[in-house]
Amino acid sequence: MSVYTVSDKDIIKPLFNNQQKTNCEKLILICFVCVFLPSWGLYNFLLMNVATLLDYTLDTLLYEAYIA
């Protein structure tokens, strides 16, 4: 399997242009596109929020430890 740079167009185009794939592979790829791509933004959003929350929590803990 070829490796593609990650961008929506780069991912989707090669998947559907390659005619040599079996039906099973096509089905898996379609499922992958339908499930993974829409949730990619969600993952990034969640990761950003978790990172911000962790940063805030650590800052608070360090601040309280510093005062005490």
N, C-alpha and C positions, 0 to 999 in steps of 0.2 A: 504494500500500500504506500502511496506517495504521502509525503508530508507537505502540508500547505501552511502558509502564513495565516494567522487568525484574523479574519474579518468576515462579516456575514456573507458578502459576495464571494469571497475566496473559498469559503466553506461550502456554500450551496452549489455554486456552478460546477465544480469538478464532480460532485456527488451525482448529479443528474446527467452530466455530459458523457460519462463513462458507460458505454453500452455493453461492455464485456462482463459486467457484474451479474451474478445469479440473482434470481428473484428474492431469495432469502436475504442476501446481502443488501439489496435495494430496500427491502422492508425494514431491516435493522437500521439502515442509514436514515430512512424517512422518520422512523421512531425517534432516532437520536436527534435529528433536526427539530422535530416537533416538541420534544421534551426538553432538550438541553439548551437550545438557543434562547427561547423565551425566558428561561429561568436564569440565564447567565447574568442578566442585569440584576435580577433579584439576589443572586449570590453576592455580587459586588456590593449591592446596597446593604445587605446584612453584614458582610465582612466589614464594611466601613463603619456601620453602627456599632458593631461589637468592638472594633478597635478604638473608637471614640469613647465608648462606655468603659472599657478597660483602662484607657488613658486617664479618664476622669476619676475612676475608682482608685487607681494607683496614686494619682495626685492628691486625692483626699486623704488616703491612708498615710502617705508620706508627710503631708501637712499636719495631720493630727499627731503623728509620731514626733514631728519636729517641735510642736507646741508642748507636748507632754514631756 
